[in-house]
Amino acid sequence: MNLNEYQQLAHKTSAFAADETHAVDNIAMSILGLCGEVGEVADHFKKWQFHGHDLNLDKLSYELGDVLWYIAEACSALGFSLNSIAEQNIAKLQARYGDTFSSEASINRKD
């Protein structure tokens, strides 16, 4: 499965899939949902790092899947494809760092 296929399949499970007239609501739901899911990933990591909990990779995998779902929904609501966002991001990273990350390139970023 590629990213665009995932995006199309994920969108079928959206509350707004059947009614595209609610684009603003879908953008808001996607962005707020994304914030919540990223918070769940961070909270699980925090509990492992600082509270002595086990690092549950299955739980993290499920939560990262939820993050991906909300990113896909935000892209759908805004008219972007996941593939185009991924390609744009790689181009930005390559312009910034070339083929390999370096601290020097990070300090002297080309934005």
Secondary structure per residue as TSV (DSSP state, phi and psi in degrees):
chain	resnum	aa	ss	phi	psi
A	1	M	-	360.0	135.3
A	2	N	-	-97.9	175.5
A	3	L	H	-62.6	-39.4
A	4	N	H	-67.3	-37.2
A	5	E	H	-63.2	-44.0
A	6	Y	H	-57.7	-46.7
A	7	Q	H	-57.7	-44.2
A	8	Q	H	-65.7	-43.2
A	9	L	H	-68.0	-40.7
A	10	A	H	-63.4	-40.4
A	11	H	H	-62.3	-27.9
A	12	K	T	-61.6	-22.1
A	13	T	T	-96.9	6.0
A	14	S	S	-79.8	146.3
A	15	A	T	-63.3	-20.9
A	16	F	T	-103.2	5.8
A	17	A	T	-60.7	-37.2
A	18	A	T	-84.3	-14.0
A	19	D	-	-137.3	90.8
A	20	E	G	-74.4	0.6
A	21	T	G	-75.7	-8.2
A	22	H	G	-102.6	43.8
A	23	A	H	-60.0	-41.5
A	24	V	H	-64.1	-41.8
A	25	D	H	-63.1	-39.1
A	26	N	H	-67.5	-39.5
A	27	I	H	-61.4	-48.5
A	28	A	H	-61.8	-46.8
A	29	M	H	-60.8	-41.2
A	30	S	H	-66.5	-45.9
A	31	I	H	-68.6	-43.8
A	32	L	H	-67.2	-39.1
A	33	G	H	-64.0	-39.8
A	34	L	H	-60.4	-45.4
A	35	C	H	-58.4	-43.8
A	36	G	H	-63.6	-43.5
A	37	E	H	-69.8	-39.0
A	38	V	H	-62.0	-37.8
A	39	G	H	-61.6	-38.4
A	40	E	H	-66.2	-40.0
A	41	V	H	-62.0	-47.2
A	42	A	H	-63.1	-40.3
A	43	D	H	-65.1	-41.4
A	44	H	H	-62.7	-43.9
A	45	F	H	-63.4	-42.8
A	46	K	H	-58.8	-44.9
A	47	K	H	-64.8	-35.3
A	48	W	H	-70.0	-47.2
A	49	Q	H	-70.0	-37.9
A	50	F	H	-120.0	-16.1
A	51	H	H	-112.7	1.7
A	52	G	-	81.9	11.3
A	53	H	-	-74.3	157.4
A	54	D	-	-70.3	148.3
A	55	L	-	-85.6	109.1
A	56	N	-	-94.2	99.1
A	57	L	H	-66.0	-31.3
A	58	D	H	-63.7	-44.6
A	59	K	H	-63.0	-44.9
A	60	L	H	-61.2	-40.1
A	61	S	H	-61.0	-45.4
A	62	Y	H	-63.2	-42.6
A	63	E	H	-67.4	-39.1
A	64	L	H	-65.3	-32.5
A	65	G	H	-62.7	-39.6
A	66	D	H	-65.7	-38.1
A	67	V	H	-59.9	-46.3
A	68	L	H	-61.5	-39.8
A	69	W	H	-60.2	-47.0
A	70	Y	H	-67.5	-35.0
A	71	I	H	-64.0	-43.6
A	72	A	H	-61.5	-41.5
A	73	E	H	-66.7	-39.9
A	74	A	H	-62.2	-43.3
A	75	C	H	-61.7	-44.2
A	76	S	H	-60.9	-44.9
A	77	A	H	-65.0	-31.1
A	78	L	H	-94.2	-2.8
A	79	G	T	82.6	20.5
A	80	F	-	-101.0	152.8
A	81	S	-	-98.5	148.0
A	82	L	H	-60.4	-38.9
A	83	N	H	-59.4	-44.7
A	84	S	H	-66.8	-37.8
A	85	I	H	-64.1	-43.2
A	86	A	H	-63.7	-44.7
A	87	E	H	-63.7	-42.9
A	88	Q	H	-61.4	-41.1
A	89	N	H	-66.2	-42.6
A	90	I	H	-63.4	-41.5
A	91	A	H	-60.9	-42.4
A	92	K	H	-62.6	-45.2
A	93	L	H	-65.7	-39.4
A	94	Q	H	-67.4	-37.6
A	95	A	H	-65.5	-35.8
A	96	R	H	-77.4	-42.5
A	97	Y	H	-120.7	-6.0
A	98	G	T	71.3	-140.0
A	99	D	T	-86.7	-14.3
A	100	T	S	-143.9	136.9
A	101	F	-	-63.5	142.5
A	102	S	-	-144.2	149.3
A	103	S	H	-61.5	-39.3
A	104	E	H	-60.9	-45.0
A	105	A	H	-64.7	-33.8
A	106	S	H	-68.3	-41.3
A	107	I	H	-67.4	-39.5
A	108	N	T	-107.4	51.0
A	109	R	-	-57.3	144.5
A	110	K	-	-102.2	92.4
A	111	D	-	-112.2	360.0
